[in-house]
Amino acid sequence: MSFLKPKTHIEQGDVVILYLSVNSMHAIEAVPTIVNKKGETIANIFQTSYGSLKVESIIGVEYGSRVELSKGWAYVLQPNPELWTQTLPHRTQIIYTPDISMILHQLEVRPGAVVIESGTGSGSLSHYFLRALKPTGHLHTFDFHEARADQAREEFKRHGLAEFVTVYHRDVCNLGFTSELDGVADAIFLDLPSPDLAVPHAFKALKLSGGRFCSFSPCIEQSQRCIQELTKLGFNEICSMEVLQQENVVKTRTVPVIDLEFLKSPKTSETPTINEDNKANKESKKYLTSSNPQILPGHTGFLTFATLPPNIAK
Ligand SMILES: C[S@@+](CC[C@H](N)C(=O)[O-])C[C@H]1O[C@@H](n2cnc3c(N)ncnc32)[C@H](O)[C@@H]1O
């Protein structure tokens, strides 16, 4: 139940983030015992790079506390969508926080919003939608992989989020979203191999009062086909973007001073060049500079956004 609202103390059954360092965190369940492969009930001991934790010992402990491991220590944190994304069990590729921030902002997800998502995948993005639309909105999330849909449903229940989400096992490209969802969605999000095939179904499910659409695709060809379909159906404000994090390096550099006056009025009739004999080249000065790296790694995918205009005939 640890995702529902802020809590002060860890209760039995909570999902807890065991924080060792910024690059080393684990999501654990605060239960005193587990069943091993032989079917025996044994004490729940969690192993980390700083030794073991007897999980029973954290029940009743205040969130944010430092707890002892057999060879060190860690912090116990209440999970939020950002920490969950970093620790969740991967059943598929997932979407990460930088792209998700742009998705939430562009789709204008807010309390009370009705959001449709496909595919559910590992539920990384779903947790952010749920935090943003609670307590009066609803998430309808679809996946055609039955086991993934079941696991996600079970996970939302364990996290105390079941009343805000409906998980459907359904192929949305062939069957669309269910007819009860026609015209009810404030926002639709697609993370599918062929999003263009689901665009006509998104058109049906979106509200006519400016419903927002987004599709995430790793390849530009997927975005291009999606944009063609959106254009054909009369969506507007279509825009495709990439969220890239560019480092800005600020540092003091020693730079040679070029004497521009010297260059303008050379003593000889020859064209001036800056060489070792030029006095101008021997002076240098310190400057505070900023620069960007020549390469920009970090492509995740293209985000295509669009709006369904209010006056369109369905
Ligand atoms: C990349 S994963 C989604 C990851 C998710 N956005 C997250 O952040 O955890 C894509 C999911 O789409 C599902 N999928 C693919 N085609 C589908 C279809 N036609 N209908 C419904 N689900 C589909 C797959 O089973 C897979 O679970």
The ligand as an SDF file (V2000), in Angstrom:
LIG
                    3D

 27 29  0  0  0  0  0  0  0  0999 V2000
    7.6820   -1.4140  -24.5410 C   0  0  0  0  0  0  0  0  0  0  0  0
    6.3660   -2.1660  -23.6960 S   0  0  0  0  0  0  0  0  0  0  0  0
    5.5930   -0.8140  -22.8350 C   0  0  0  0  0  0  0  0  0  0  0  0
    6.3960   -0.3420  -21.6620 C   0  0  0  0  0  0  0  0  0  0  0  0
    5.6800    0.6430  -20.7950 C   0  0  0  0  0  0  0  0  0  0  0  0
    5.4300    1.8960  -21.4990 N   0  0  0  0  0  0  0  0  0  0  0  0
    6.4770    0.9210  -19.5170 C   0  0  0  0  0  0  0  0  0  0  0  0
    6.9440    2.0700  -19.3500 O   0  0  0  0  0  0  0  0  0  0  0  0
    6.6340    0.0130  -18.6980 O   0  0  0  0  0  0  0  0  0  0  0  0
    5.2410   -2.4690  -25.0010 C   0  0  0  0  0  0  0  0  0  0  0  0
    4.0780   -3.3400  -24.5770 C   0  0  0  0  0  0  0  0  0  0  0  0
    3.1030   -3.2610  -25.6000 O   0  0  0  0  0  0  0  0  0  0  0  0
    2.4460   -4.5070  -25.6890 C   0  0  0  0  0  0  0  0  0  0  0  0
    1.8330   -4.5470  -27.0230 N   0  0  0  0  0  0  0  0  0  0  0  0
    2.4400   -4.6470  -28.2420 C   0  0  0  0  0  0  0  0  0  0  0  0
    1.5140   -4.6450  -29.2230 N   0  0  0  0  0  0  0  0  0  0  0  0
    0.2910   -4.5520  -28.6370 C   0  0  0  0  0  0  0  0  0  0  0  0
   -1.0490   -4.5070  -29.1180 C   0  0  0  0  0  0  0  0  0  0  0  0
   -1.3100   -4.5700  -30.4250 N   0  0  0  0  0  0  0  0  0  0  0  0
   -2.0570   -4.3790  -28.2150 N   0  0  0  0  0  0  0  0  0  0  0  0
   -1.7940   -4.3080  -26.8810 C   0  0  0  0  0  0  0  0  0  0  0  0
   -0.5460   -4.3700  -26.3660 N   0  0  0  0  0  0  0  0  0  0  0  0
    0.4900   -4.4820  -27.2270 C   0  0  0  0  0  0  0  0  0  0  0  0
    3.5660   -5.5170  -25.4540 C   0  0  0  0  0  0  0  0  0  0  0  0
    3.0400   -6.7530  -24.9940 O   0  0  0  0  0  0  0  0  0  0  0  0
    4.4320   -4.8150  -24.4060 C   0  0  0  0  0  0  0  0  0  0  0  0
    4.0960   -5.2520  -23.1120 O   0  0  0  0  0  0  0  0  0  0  0  0
  1  2  1  0
  2  3  1  0
  2 10  1  0
  3  4  1  0
  4  5  1  0
  5  6  1  0
  5  7  1  0
  7  8  2  0
  7  9  1  0
 10 11  1  0
 11 12  1  0
 11 26  1  0
 12 13  1  0
 13 14  1  0
 13 24  1  0
 14 15  1  0
 14 23  1  0
 15 16  2  0
 16 17  1  0
 17 18  1  0
 17 23  2  0
 18 19  1  0
 18 20  2  0
 20 21  1  0
 21 22  2  0
 22 23  1  0
 24 25  1  0
 24 26  1  0
 26 27  1  0
M  CHG  2   2   1   9  -1
M  END
$$$$
